[in-house]
Amino acid sequence: MRTRGLSDLRTATTTRLHAKPPQKGTEYLNLYLLDKEAQRLEQELAGLEHRRKRIHGHLSEIRSTMAKVEGDAHQDRLLMQPAMAGPVQAGQDPGKRRWRRMPVDY
C-alpha cells in the first residue's frame, strides 16, 4: 500500500473553493483554467511515462550485467577450486587446507 504524501492533500485550489460566490459570465474563464490544468497534468503524465521507460531500461541493463558478473564469478570459483587445494603432503587429507605461516616483526 502506498503512503499518502503532500501532493495527495486536497487544497482550496484543487477543490476549486472560492471566497466569493460564483458570478455569471465566468464560465469561459473556468473552462480555460480547467483546460490549462488538464494540459499540465497530461504533460506531467508524459514525463512520468518517459521516466518509467528509462528506469525499466536501466533495470534490465543492470540485471543483465549482474547475470554476466555472477556467471563469471561462478566460473572463476570453479577454476580456482583445484588451485586453492595446493599440493598434498603425504599423510594429509586432500580435502583439508593447510595454513600458511609467516613471521611478523613488531
N, C-alpha and C positions, 0 to 999 in steps of 0.2 A: 504494500500500500504506500502511495506517495504522500509525503507530508505536505501540508499546505504552507505556502510562503507568502511573502508580502504582496506579490502580484495577484494572489487569489482573493485579496480583500476587496470588497465592494465599496467604492467610494461614491461621493456625491456626483463626481464627474462620470463615472462608469454607469451609474444607475440613472443618470440624466435628471437629477433633482435640482430645481432652481428655486431661489428665494421668492421670486415674484411669479405670479400665475402666468400661464401661457397666454400669449397675445395672438390675435388673429393676424394673418399675413406673414407669420414666421415659418410656415411650412417648408418653403424653399430653402431657407437657412438651415432648418433642421435636416432636410434631405441632403444638403451639401455637407454638413458636418458628419452625418452618418456615412455618406459616401467616402469622405476622407478617412474616417476611422476604418471602414472596410478595406480601403486600399492599403492603409498602413498594416493592418493585420495580414492581408494577403502577401505583402512584401516580407513581413516577418516570417510567415509560414514558408515562403520560398527560400529564405535564408536558412531556416531550420532544416529543410529538406537537403539543401546543399551541404550543410554541416554534417547531417546524418550520413549522407553518402560518403563524405570524406572520412568520417570516423570509421564506417564499416570497411572502407578500403584499407585504412591504416591497420585495423584489427586483423583483416585477412593477411596482410603483409607480415604482421608480427607473428601470427600463428604459423605461417609457412616457414618463416625464419626459425622459429622455435623448434618446429619439427625437424628441420635440417640440422640445427645445432644438437638437438637431442640424438639424432641418428649418428652424427659424427662422434659425440661423446660416448655413445654405446659402442661404436666401432673401435674407438681408441681404447676403451676399457677392455674389450675383448683382445685387442692386440697386445696390451700391456700386461695382461694377466700372467702369461707364461714367463715374461721377462721379470716380473716382480718376485717370482719364487726364488730366483737365484740358484747358484749351484748347490747340489745336495751333497752333504758330507756323509761319510759312512756312519751308520748307526743313528741317523736322524730321520725323523718323519718328514717325507717330502711335502706334506701339506702345511707344516709348521714353518713360519718365517723366523729367521734369525735377526736379532737386534744388532745394529752396527754400533760400535763403541768408538768414541774418540775422546782424547784428553782435552780438558778445558782448563786453561791457565787463568787464575784470578789475579 
